[in-house]
């Protein structure tokens, strides 16, 4: 297995290189985000281990640029950040897995083997529900070919609903994933943004996709009658 490690903490670089090499894997290292992006673009790897806090270019932008370039090498993000919002963020930019520091090397190795088994087949660049589409990288939204302008927060709420594939999503889960578990404001902010979405993605069209399940949450279905 060929692994690219993009990490600027030298002690972490040494530990990962020694551990992965001992397992028989070929390891290359970049300690700068720009160098990591260049290597990932110019050379072929089976898996990329990517830190978020990097000099030159942060890990979010490295991953985002790889996906925009059509490079679908499996990416495992390593970060000192933690929480549902952070995980949602890295998955939205195209990462495949997420491991918070500190971590067990045994767990890391198992995650890398699982990613390797998945391969690097291209994946859809957009999320969709019926005739509604959303590019998770640019937040470009369309319905039936009509472009819909969304704010960053509106797009974040819509991503949560689309990714649940028609499941009913509770208001508390949306609040945690979009605003964070420690959001100090009024939790009814979720209802406000759902209202914004409804005015933009439903009202101008014949069929409603977004519905409220009273006492439970919200659902984005392919067809709602």
C-alpha positions as CSV (number, residue, x, y, z in Angstrom):
1,X,0.0,0.0,0.0
2,X,1.3,3.5,-0.9
3,X,0.4,6.1,1.8
4,X,0.9,9.8,1.7
5,X,1.2,11.4,5.1
6,X,0.5,15.2,5.2
7,X,1.4,16.3,8.7
8,X,3.5,19.1,10.1
9,X,4.1,17.7,13.7
10,X,7.5,16.1,13.3
11,X,7.0,13.6,16.2
12,X,3.7,12.5,14.7
13,X,5.4,12.2,11.3
14,X,8.1,10.0,12.7
15,X,5.7,7.8,14.6
16,X,3.4,7.3,11.6
17,X,6.3,6.7,9.2
18,X,7.9,4.1,11.5
19,X,4.6,2.4,12.2
20,X,3.4,2.2,8.6
21,X,6.8,1.2,7.2
22,X,7.1,-1.6,9.8
23,X,3.8,-2.9,8.4
24,X,5.3,-3.1,5.0
25,X,3.6,0.0,3.5
26,X,5.4,2.6,1.4
27,X,5.2,6.0,3.0
28,X,5.8,9.5,1.6
29,X,5.6,12.6,3.7
30,X,4.6,16.2,3.1
31,X,4.9,18.7,6.0
32,X,3.1,21.5,4.2
33,X,-0.4,21.6,2.7
34,X,0.8,22.9,-0.6
35,X,3.4,20.2,-0.9
36,X,0.8,17.6,0.1
37,X,-1.6,18.8,-2.6
38,X,1.1,18.7,-5.2
39,X,2.2,15.2,-4.3
40,X,-1.4,13.9,-4.2
41,X,-2.0,15.5,-7.6
42,X,1.2,14.3,-9.3
43,X,1.7,10.9,-7.8
44,X,-0.6,7.9,-7.2
45,X,-1.4,6.7,-3.6
46,X,-3.8,4.2,-2.1
47,X,-4.6,6.3,1.0
48,X,-3.8,9.8,2.2
49,X,-3.5,10.6,5.9
50,X,-4.2,14.3,6.2
51,X,-3.9,16.7,9.1
52,X,-6.2,19.8,9.1
53,X,-3.9,22.4,10.7
54,X,-1.1,22.7,8.2
55,X,1.2,25.5,7.0
56,X,0.8,26.7,3.4
57,X,-2.7,25.4,2.9
58,X,-5.0,23.8,5.5
59,X,-6.3,20.3,5.2
60,X,-9.8,21.4,4.4
61,X,-8.6,23.2,1.3
62,X,-6.2,20.3,0.3
63,X,-9.1,17.8,0.3
64,X,-11.5,20.2,-1.3
65,X,-9.0,20.9,-4.2
66,X,-8.3,17.2,-4.7
67,X,-12.0,16.4,-5.1
68,X,-12.5,19.4,-7.4
69,X,-9.7,18.0,-9.5
70,X,-11.4,14.6,-9.7
71,X,-8.9,12.8,-7.5
72,X,-10.7,10.3,-5.4
73,X,-7.9,8.7,-3.4
74,X,-9.2,7.7,0.0
75,X,-8.5,10.4,2.6
76,X,-8.3,9.8,6.4
77,X,-8.3,13.1,8.3
78,X,-6.3,13.4,11.5
79,X,-7.1,16.3,13.7
80,X,-7.0,17.6,17.2
81,X,-10.5,19.0,16.7
82,X,-13.4,16.9,17.8
83,X,-17.2,16.9,17.8
84,X,-20.1,16.4,15.4
85,X,-19.6,19.7,13.6
86,X,-16.0,19.0,12.9
87,X,-16.8,15.5,11.6
88,X,-19.6,16.9,9.4
89,X,-17.2,19.5,8.0
90,X,-14.5,17.1,7.0
91,X,-17.0,14.7,5.4
92,X,-18.6,17.5,3.5
93,X,-15.3,18.5,1.9
94,X,-14.9,15.0,0.6
95,X,-12.9,13.1,3.2
96,X,-13.6,9.4,3.7
97,X,-12.9,9.0,7.4
98,X,-12.0,10.9,10.5
99,X,-9.8,10.2,13.5
100,X,-9.3,12.6,16.4
101,X,-6.0,13.0,18.1
102,X,-4.8,11.3,20.3
103,X,-5.6,8.0,18.7
104,X,-4.5,4.4,18.8
105,X,-2.1,3.3,16.0
106,X,-3.9,0.0,15.9
107,X,-7.2,1.8,15.2
108,X,-5.5,4.0,12.5
109,X,-4.0,0.9,10.8
110,X,-7.4,-0.8,10.7
111,X,-9.1,2.3,9.3
112,X,-6.4,2.6,6.6
113,X,-6.9,-1.1,5.6
114,X,-10.6,-0.5,5.4
115,X,-10.2,2.5,3.1
116,X,-7.7,0.6,1.0
117,X,-10.3,-2.2,0.4
118,X,-12.8,0.4,-0.8
119,X,-10.6,1.5,-3.7
120,X,-10.6,4.8,-5.4
121,X,-13.6,4.7,-7.7
122,X,-15.0,8.1,-8.7
123,X,-18.0,9.2,-6.5
124,X,-20.9,11.6,-7.3
125,X,-19.9,15.2,-7.0
126,X,-23.4,16.3,-6.0
127,X,-26.0,15.3,-3.5
128,X,-29.5,14.8,-4.8
129,X,-33.1,14.2,-3.7
130,X,-35.6,13.9,-6.6
131,X,-34.9,16.8,-9.0
132,X,-33.0,18.8,-6.2
133,X,-29.2,18.8,-6.4
134,X,-26.6,20.3,-4.1
135,X,-22.8,20.5,-4.7
136,X,-21.4,20.0,-1.2
137,X,-18.2,21.8,-2.1
138,X,-19.5,25.0,-3.7
139,X,-23.0,24.9,-2.2
140,X,-24.5,25.3,-5.7
141,X,-28.1,24.2,-5.5
142,X,-30.5,23.5,-8.4
143,X,-34.0,22.2,-8.8
144,X,-35.3,21.0,-12.1
145,X,-32.4,22.9,-13.7
146,X,-33.2,26.2,-11.9
147,X,-30.4,27.6,-9.8
148,X,-31.3,28.3,-6.2
149,X,-29.1,30.7,-4.2
150,X,-28.5,29.5,-0.6
151,X,-26.5,30.9,2.2
152,X,-23.8,28.8,3.8
153,X,-26.0,28.0,6.8
154,X,-29.0,27.1,4.6
155,X,-26.8,24.8,2.5
156,X,-25.5,23.2,5.7
157,X,-29.0,22.3,6.9
158,X,-29.9,21.0,3.4
159,X,-26.8,18.8,3.4
160,X,-27.9,17.2,6.7
161,X,-31.3,16.4,5.3
162,X,-30.2,15.1,1.9
163,X,-27.5,12.9,3.5
164,X,-30.2,11.2,5.6
165,X,-31.8,9.8,2.5
166,X,-35.4,10.6,3.3
167,X,-35.1,9.8,7.0
168,X,-36.8,12.1,9.6
169,X,-34.1,14.2,11.2
170,X,-34.7,15.7,14.6
171,X,-34.3,19.4,15.3
172,X,-31.7,18.7,18.0
173,X,-29.5,16.7,15.6
174,X,-29.6,19.4,13.0
175,X,-28.7,22.0,15.7
176,X,-25.8,19.9,16.8
177,X,-24.4,19.2,13.3
178,X,-24.9,22.7,11.9
179,X,-24.5,25.1,14.8
180,X,-22.5,22.9,17.2
181,X,-23.3,21.1,20.5
182,X,-22.5,24.2,22.5
183,X,-24.6,26.7,20.5
184,X,-25.7,29.3,23.1
185,X,-28.6,30.7,21.1
186,X,-32.3,29.9,20.6
187,X,-32.7,26.3,19.3
188,X,-35.7,27.5,17.3
189,X,-33.1,28.9,14.9
190,X,-33.5,25.5,13.1
191,X,-37.2,26.2,12.4
192,X,-36.2,29.6,11.0
193,X,-33.7,28.1,8.5
194,X,-36.1,25.3,7.5
195,X,-38.5,28.1,6.7
196,X,-35.9,29.8,4.6
197,X,-35.3,26.5,2.7
198,X,-38.9,25.9,2.2
199,X,-39.4,29.3,0.6
200,X,-36.5,28.6,-1.8
201,X,-36.6,24.9,-2.7
202,X,-40.4,24.2,-2.5
203,X,-42.7,27.2,-2.9
204,X,-41.6,28.1,-6.5
205,X,-42.2,24.5,-7.6
206,X,-45.2,22.2,-8.0
207,X,-44.1,19.4,-5.7
208,X,-42.9,19.9,-2.1
209,X,-39.8,18.0,-1.0
210,X,-39.4,19.4,2.6
211,X,-41.9,18.5,5.2
212,X,-42.3,18.7,9.0
213,X,-43.1,15.6,10.9
214,X,-44.8,17.1,13.9
215,X,-43.1,16.2,17.2
216,X,-40.3,14.4,15.5
217,X,-38.4,16.6,13.0
218,X,-37.9,17.2,9.3
219,X,-37.7,15.1,6.3
220,X,-36.5,15.7,2.7
221,X,-38.3,13.1,0.5
222,X,-38.1,12.5,-3.2
223,X,-41.8,13.1,-3.5
224,X,-44.2,14.4,-0.9
225,X,-48.0,14.5,-1.7
